[in-house]
Amino acid sequence: MKNLSRSSTGIDLNLIPVFIEVVRCGSMAKASLRLKMSRPAVSLALKRFGLLFSEPLFTRKGLFLEPTAEALRLTNELEKLLSLIHQNLAGEVATVEGVPPPVAAERLRTMPAASTV
């Protein structure tokens, strides 16, 4: 099995939900409220995530951040992947705990966004 840890890949998967929320909200301030994180923490996470790419993911429009076409494409792909992860975890929860899958899926759906960061 391939080692996919942060130390071997250099990618912190905890940054993905922050990136997605900033794209959704259009600002770090709004994203920080929704994620229940401080503004500096969101800013740092977004900066770290941006370092993984050769081009900027946002352009500043006054107080707002406008995602680039690449950021929108990436968000779409990452949301699909996170959905698959949640679906698979819901199946695992159902299998391990003997909980019916719809209940397990509802548990994951009601988890606060910040819990994935």
C-alpha positions in Angstrom: 0.0 0.0 0.0 1.3 3.4 -1.0 2.2 5.9 1.8 -0.1 8.8 1.4 0.7 10.6 4.7 1.2 14.3 4.8 4.9 13.8 5.5 5.4 11.8 2.3 3.1 13.7 0.0 3.4 17.3 1.4 -0.4 17.6 1.1 -2.5 18.5 4.1 -6.0 17.2 3.4 -7.4 19.3 6.2 -6.9 22.3 3.9 -9.5 21.1 1.3 -12.7 21.9 3.3 -11.3 25.4 4.0 -10.6 26.0 0.3 -14.1 24.7 -0.7 -15.8 27.0 1.9 -13.9 30.1 0.7 -15.0 29.3 -2.9 -18.6 28.9 -1.7 -18.6 32.0 0.4 -16.5 34.3 -1.7 -14.6 35.6 1.4 -12.4 34.4 4.1 -14.4 36.3 6.7 -17.7 34.4 5.8 -15.8 31.1 5.5 -14.3 31.6 8.9 -17.7 32.0 10.5 -19.1 29.0 8.8 -16.1 26.8 9.6 -15.9 28.2 13.2 -12.3 29.1 12.6 -10.5 32.4 13.2 -9.9 34.6 10.1 -6.1 34.3 10.4 -6.4 30.5 10.5 -8.5 30.5 7.4 -6.1 32.8 5.7 -3.1 30.7 6.6 -4.9 27.5 5.4 -5.8 29.1 2.1 -2.3 30.3 1.6 -0.9 26.8 2.4 -3.4 25.2 0.0 -2.5 27.8 -2.7 1.2 26.9 -2.5 0.3 23.5 -4.0 -0.5 25.2 -7.3 1.6 27.1 -9.8 -1.2 29.7 -10.5 -3.4 31.7 -8.1 -6.7 30.2 -7.3 -8.4 33.6 -6.5 -8.5 37.2 -7.7 -9.3 39.9 -5.2 -12.5 41.9 -6.1 -12.7 44.5 -3.3 -13.6 42.7 -0.1 -14.3 39.4 -2.0 -12.3 36.6 -3.5 -13.3 35.5 -6.9 -12.3 31.9 -7.7 -10.5 31.4 -11.0 -11.8 28.9 -13.5 -9.2 26.4 -12.3 -10.4 26.9 -8.7 -14.0 26.3 -9.7 -13.0 23.1 -11.6 -10.9 21.9 -8.7 -13.7 22.7 -6.2 -16.1 20.6 -8.3 -13.7 17.6 -8.3 -12.9 17.9 -4.6 -16.6 18.0 -3.7 -17.1 14.8 -5.6 -14.2 13.2 -3.8 -15.4 14.3 -0.4 -18.9 13.0 -1.2 -17.4 9.6 -2.1 -15.4 9.6 1.2 -18.5 10.4 3.2 -20.5 7.7 1.4 -17.8 5.1 2.1 -17.5 6.2 5.7 -21.3 5.9 6.1 -21.1 2.4 4.8 -18.2 1.6 7.2 -20.1 3.1 10.1 -23.2 1.0 9.2 -21.1 -2.2 8.9 -19.1 -1.7 12.0 -21.8 -0.5 14.3 -24.8 -2.3 12.8 -26.5 1.0 12.1 -28.7 1.1 9.0 -26.9 3.1 6.2 -29.4 6.0 6.0 -28.9 6.7 9.7 -25.1 6.5 9.4 -25.3 8.8 6.3 -27.4 11.3 8.3 -24.8 11.3 11.1 -22.2 12.3 8.6 -24.5 14.9 7.0 -25.2 16.6 10.3 -21.5 16.8 11.3 -20.3 20.4 11.4 -18.1 21.4 8.5 -15.3 22.3 10.9 -15.0 18.7 12.1 -13.3 17.7 8.8 -10.6 20.4 9.2 
